[in-house]
């Protein structure tokens, strides 16, 4: 049986967030902990669900630009420890001391997003409970500032999810490493949070994972001679393009080479009548363009590049690869997706035509009398993924997450061990700095809608 803060069964769309907000102050009941060490082998089973089982979401990611290499390390045989009850803490930044009811009604507000996320987590916990889970869940407002007093109350917990703040997350990762508690980071993507910490799981892929996915997909379909990496004459774009070259060289097994074409855009050509891509196009030849720019600050540059590309390509076929900003942008219309065959990399993507997604959104509305935003599906997926694997593999479940091949509502997961230092990676095969999800989808425009490739 899973114990968690109670949520009102039927709320109006205007009141759901108030009850969610108030519910975090309720203390969940916790059963006496009983530890059982099970040395028997265990096979994975899939339990049928009466509600939608695990599949994607709109990304709002903050990255730190750190170029890292990621290789497989040796498999570690960890002792399996099962318990009759697992204690889970969920740290969400409701910031109750700044409570403003109107903020919960703004779709893109932080308050609305985390309320939806928590609602999705609640539904997943109820489904896991029906499948036999026995979790005691404590939901806490991580707030702002010093999180140490809250963490000191969690020393006997088995799993801590969150928090959102990067500074708080770094403190939490250190605390969990010291106390041997698994820490799941659902929101942040950074290689600077954890080091030598096999208890930290990062569910958001780092920026380099997006670059690797773009290069891998392009090289699977096209020759390297057809691929152009597009950037500005500045240190950031040069660093990104250099990583593209490293990734392509590794994929093609051509170390120390630069297999792909590099193209530096003359910024003046984007705003006058001069040709921007005058050195590239040859009649009848397909060209592939990789754009590594990812932030909202890059949006004007990307829009101008795509606008000029659509004009100058003529009848030549072009394929464009880019980051999630291509989908998020209000300026880049679906006409560009179709005309330039844009491939956008995404970690989360909600296919609203998917039957399981439709079933989840219907159940969510019946339960809360409110529409399920993408964050609700994100919270549901995270809790189902972590909860199922905790039930199956016990306290050290993080070492076997790479075996999970399930597809959830928004995505599947590809958890890999990360070792930041190349020297340590070569000298110590048991070294783990943290675990990172590297699963990404390629999204394209087909039949008047965006779909997974």
HELIX and SHEET records of a PDB file:
HELIX    1   1 UNK A   16  UNK A   23  1                                   8    
HELIX    2   2 UNK A   96  UNK A   98  5                                   3    
HELIX    3   3 UNK A  101  UNK A  105  5                                   5    
HELIX    4   4 UNK A  110  UNK A  130  1                                  21    
HELIX    5   5 UNK A  148  UNK A  151  1                                   4    
HELIX    6   6 UNK A  152  UNK A  154  5                                   3    
HELIX    7   7 UNK A  166  UNK A  179  1                                  14    
HELIX    8   8 UNK A  207  UNK A  221  1                                  15    
HELIX    9   9 UNK A  224  UNK A  226  5                                   3    
HELIX   10  10 UNK A  235  UNK A  251  1                                  17    
HELIX   11  11 UNK A  267  UNK A  270  5                                   4    
HELIX   12  12 UNK A  296  UNK A  298  5                                   3    
HELIX   13  13 UNK A  299  UNK A  312  1                                  14    
HELIX   14  14 UNK A  325  UNK A  328  1                                   4    
HELIX   15  15 UNK A  334  UNK A  339  1                                   6    
HELIX   16  16 UNK A  355  UNK A  368  1                                  14    
HELIX   17  17 UNK A  374  UNK A  393  1                                  20    
HELIX   18  18 UNK A  394  UNK A  403  5                                  10    
HELIX   19  19 UNK A  422  UNK A  427  1                                   6    
SHEET    1   A 2 UNK A  35  UNK A  37  0                                        
SHEET    2   A 2 UNK A  81  UNK A  83 -1                                        
SHEET    1   B 7 UNK A 135  UNK A 141  0                                        
SHEET    2   B 7 UNK A  86  UNK A  92  1                                        
SHEET    3   B 7 UNK A 159  UNK A 161  1                                        
SHEET    4   B 7 UNK A 182  UNK A 185  1                                        
SHEET    5   B 7 UNK A 200  UNK A 202  1                                        
SHEET    6   B 7 UNK A 434  UNK A 437  1                                        
SHEET    7   B 7 UNK A 415  UNK A 418 -1                                        
SHEET    1   C 7 UNK A 261  UNK A 264  0                                        
SHEET    2   C 7 UNK A 227  UNK A 231  1                                        
SHEET    3   C 7 UNK A 287  UNK A 291  1                                        
SHEET    4   C 7 UNK A 318  UNK A 322  1                                        
SHEET    5   C 7 UNK A 342  UNK A 346  1                                        
SHEET    6   C 7 UNK A 441  UNK A 446 -1                                        
SHEET    7   C 7 UNK A 449  UNK A 452 -1                                        
END                                                                             
